[in-house]
Amino acid sequence: MNKQTNIFDDVPEGGIISYEHLLYYLEQGREVEFIYQGKEYFISYSKDGRTVWTCKTRVSDCFGDRHKNTVDFTKIDGITLAELFKQNKIKITTIF
């Protein structure tokens, strides 16, 4: 049996991932912790859907299962998560 490998099989904890890589993880139902400008954030996935947090403070709306909308519309310091990932400004700490 041939085992197919996926280009996103490795979880690059402590590293930088692409926007497409992030979407792949979110579509799998994964949760992501990351650091931006020294502050830790968390993209959660609960029965209500996707939400972005820092500590116990919610920094985004709840986007249901619209994973792409979570990163395309959530802003930190006026910049969308999508742009921050595309500009390699976010460092992944953990992927669950």
MARMARSE-652900 format. One line per field, with one value per residue: residue number from 1; residue in one letter; x, y, z of N, C-alpha, C, O in turn. Coordinates in pm, whole numbers. Example, Ala and Ser with C-alpha at 12.3 -4.5 7.8 and 13.67 -1.06 7.14 Angstrom:
BEGIN
n: 1/2
res: A/S
n.X: 1319/1285
n.Y: -569/-225
n.Z: 780/708
ca.X: 1230/1367
ca.Y: -450/-106
ca.Z: 780/714
c.X: 1320/1290
c.Y: -330/3
c.Z: 780/787
o.X: 1424/1341
o.Y: -332/114
o.Z: 846/804
This chain:
BEGIN
n: 1/2/3/4/5/6/7/8/9/10/11/12/13/14/15/16/17/18/19/20/21/22/23/24/25/26/27/28/29/30/31/32/33/34/35/36/37/38/39/40/41/42/43/44/45/46/47/48/49/50/51/52/53/54/55/56/57/58/59/60/61/62/63/64/65/66/67/68/69/70/71/72/73/74/75/76/77/78/79/80/81/82/83/84/85/86/87/88/89/90/91/92/93/94/95/96
res: M/N/K/Q/T/N/I/F/D/D/V/P/E/G/G/I/I/S/Y/E/H/L/L/Y/Y/L/E/Q/G/R/E/V/E/F/I/Y/Q/G/K/E/Y/F/I/S/Y/S/K/D/G/R/T/V/W/T/C/K/T/R/V/S/D/C/F/G/D/R/H/K/N/T/V/D/F/T/K/I/D/G/I/T/L/A/E/L/F/K/Q/N/K/I/K/I/T/T/I/F
n.X: 84/63/162/31/184/140/195/163/199/384/390/474/570/666/755/710/421/252/-24/-200/-131/-216/-497/-546/-498/-702/-932/-921/-1011/-839/-685/-510/-228/-53/210/223/392/504/287/58/-180/-487/-654/-953/-1177/-1492/-1819/-1965/-1814/-1536/-1317/-1108/-871/-700/-533/-787/-952/-1173/-1104/-1225/-1519/-1749/-1716/-1854/-1845/-1698/-1408/-1217/-1315/-1260/-982/-969/-1122/-1075/-898/-584/-434/-533/-475/-551/-565/-509/-340/-127/-31/37/242/433/449/370/428/404/306/179/-6/-311
n.Y: -118/215/493/809/1122/1435/1774/1928/1778/1799/1957/2270/2368/2649/2778/2945/2954/2925/3114/2944/2701/2743/2766/2504/2358/2471/2393/2123/2116/2183/2359/2661/2805/3109/3359/3706/3998/3959/3883/3634/3447/3268/3053/2928/2641/2565/2437/2650/2748/2904/3122/3396/3450/3629/3555/3557/3712/3774/3838/3843/3804/3526/3282/3058/2771/2885/2892/3027/3289/3356/3415/3599/3817/3879/4110/4226/4487/4641/4496/4223/3876/3710/3870/3907/3646/3599/3780/3667/3729/3608/3375/3035/2861/2636/2365/2214
n.Z: 0/-89/86/100/115/263/191/412/640/848/1158/1221/1490/1672/1454/1135/933/615/481/341/455/717/672/589/829/991/851/899/1152/1351/1629/1694/1841/1862/1830/1817/1784/2040/2195/2299/2114/2041/1828/1855/1846/1890/1984/1896/1694/1519/1694/1789/2040/2304/2584/2817/2672/2417/2082/1841/1636/1654/1415/1329/1123/927/838/679/684/946/951/747/826/1095/1286/1405/1559/1350/1121/912/1012/800/635/814/837/569/543/697/973/1201/1458/1508/1801/1912/1775/1794
ca.X: 0/138/115/45/228/83/298/137/200/466/337/595/560/779/797/618/351/186/-169/-263/-104/-308/-632/-549/-516/-834/-1032/-911/-1067/-731/-676/-375/-174/55/262/238/450/527/162/6/-319/-538/-770/-1025/-1284/-1587/-1948/-2012/-1730/-1404/-1302/-969/-857/-572/-564/-929/-1023/-1208/-1065/-1296/-1653/-1752/-1739/-1911/-1751/-1639/-1268/-1148/-1362/-1191/-854/-986/-1192/-1023/-785/-501/-368/-584/-429/-617/-479/-464/-224/-17/26/98/365/519/469/314/505/320/360/121/-123/-380
ca.Y: 0/340/596/943/1225/1566/1875/1993/1677/1844/2069/2349/2442/2739/2832/3026/2878/3007/3135/2822/2600/2775/2726/2358/2316/2512/2308/1993/2129/2206/2486/2713/2911/3179/3481/3821/4109/3921/3852/3505/3440/3133/3036/2814/2579/2507/2407/2773/2775/2965/3250/3427/3497/3653/3524/3528/3816/3740/3948/3831/3748/3382/3265/2928/2685/2961/2902/3131/3418/3383/3481/3710/3931/3912/4204/4259/4615/4691/4412/4093/3760/3663/3950/3879/3517/3615/3858/3590/3804/3529/3255/2930/2802/2502/2328/2103
ca.Z: 0/-94/179/44/207/239/215/540/747/960/1235/1250/1615/1691/1325/1057/830/515/491/292/556/827/632/589/968/1038/786/966/1286/1446/1699/1673/1927/1792/1890/1729/1859/2179/2263/2257/2067/2026/1739/1913/1767/1983/1921/1833/1578/1533/1761/1821/2178/2367/2724/2830/2599/2278/1993/1714/1639/1633/1271/1296/1051/816/879/601/735/1072/927/652/886/1228/1278/1520/1528/1223/1010/919/1035/668/595/905/797/437/561/788/1097/1312/1493/1566/1922/1926/1694/1861
c.X: 88/78/140/92/166/190/279/135/279/399/456/584/686/826/688/551/285/37/-242/-248/-199/-449/-648/-572/-655/-943/-1032/-975/-962/-745/-531/-343/-60/94/270/281/458/403/106/-143/-356/-658/-840/-1131/-1375/-1717/-2006/-1929/-1597/-1410/-1153/-966/-715/-600/-712/-1016/-1048/-1176/-1132/-1440/-1639/-1794/-1799/-1806/-1688/-1492/-1195/-1188/-1292/-1062/-866/-1049/-1146/-900/-715/-424/-407/-543/-496/-516/-425/-338/-103/50/97/230/464/550/419/398/413/386/308/6/-182/-462
c.Y: 124/441/732/1039/1356/1668/1945/1893/1724/1964/2152/2434/2524/2803/2916/2936/2975/3021/3006/2708/2620/2730/2574/2307/2351/2425/2166/1997/2154/2343/2530/2820/2976/3305/3588/3938/4081/3883/3721/3513/3294/3135/2910/2761/2507/2477/2530/2812/2838/3101/3270/3494/3541/3647/3489/3630/3773/3860/3939/3790/3597/3359/3131/2841/2755/2993/3015/3270/3456/3459/3599/3834/3968/4000/4217/4384/4665/4610/4275/3983/3707/3738/3923/3746/3528/3691/3790/3663/3730/3404/3155/2877/2659/2486/2205/2027
c.Z: 0/2/115/151/166/269/349/656/868/1027/1281/1376/1636/1563/1260/954/733/547/451/392/675/792/633/731/1020/979/842/1105/1392/1512/1697/1775/1851/1866/1782/1816/2009/2257/2208/2223/2046/1932/1787/1816/1864/1910/1852/1711/1615/1601/1790/1959/2205/2516/2733/2755/2455/2190/1856/1739/1631/1488/1233/1230/931/851/808/650/865/1048/831/716/1026/1212/1412/1480/1389/1101/1022/948/903/625/684/871/663/445/655/918/1221/1331/1563/1694/1939/1829/1759/1759
o.X: 180/-42/253/44/143/268/370/74/243/357/530/589/798/926/588/617/264/-19/-337/-340/-255/-515/-752/-658/-718/-1037/-1132/-991/-992/-809/-440/-420/19/22/317/212/423/413/105/-222/-270/-753/-793/-1167/-1342/-1725/-2087/-1969/-1550/-1496/-1081/-1047/-621/-682/-757/-1138/-954/-1218/-1101/-1476/-1530/-1896/-1796/-1691/-1630/-1458/-1120/-1104/-1268/-1035/-782/-1032/-1175/-810/-778/-356/-326/-573/-499/-398/-310/-241/10/173/205/320/568/663/426/436/351/506/384/-69/-115/-528
o.Y: 136/470/767/1037/1383/1651/2014/1920/1691/2059/2110/2556/2474/2874/2951/2850/3092/2948/2965/2629/2523/2665/2522/2221/2269/2387/2096/1892/2146/2433/2448/2914/2909/3353/3563/3973/4164/3854/3698/3576/3207/3210/2798/2827/2399/2490/2518/2898/2825/3184/3173/3581/3498/3723/3399/3633/3740/3972/4016/3747/3545/3411/3093/2836/2690/3106/3090/3359/3574/3558/3689/3945/4078/3969/4219/4385/4725/4649/4217/3993/3664/3677/3916/3735/3472/3669/3847/3660/3782/3337/3188/2851/2570/2580/2104/1929
o.Z: 82/-2/81/264/48/363/395/759/981/961/1369/1370/1620/1562/1323/895/764/629/518/412/727/873/673/752/1087/1050/832/1168/1511/1457/1700/1794/1785/1954/1670/1912/2092/2376/2087/2294/2035/1954/1764/1718/1914/1788/1760/1633/1728/1570/1813/1989/2138/2569/2662/2772/2382/2221/1766/1849/1606/1444/1116/1274/844/887/870/658/891/1116/833/665/1073/1135/1518/1377/1319/988/1131/915/895/582/635/875/645/364/690/967/1333/1235/1664/1696/1977/1803/1777/1794
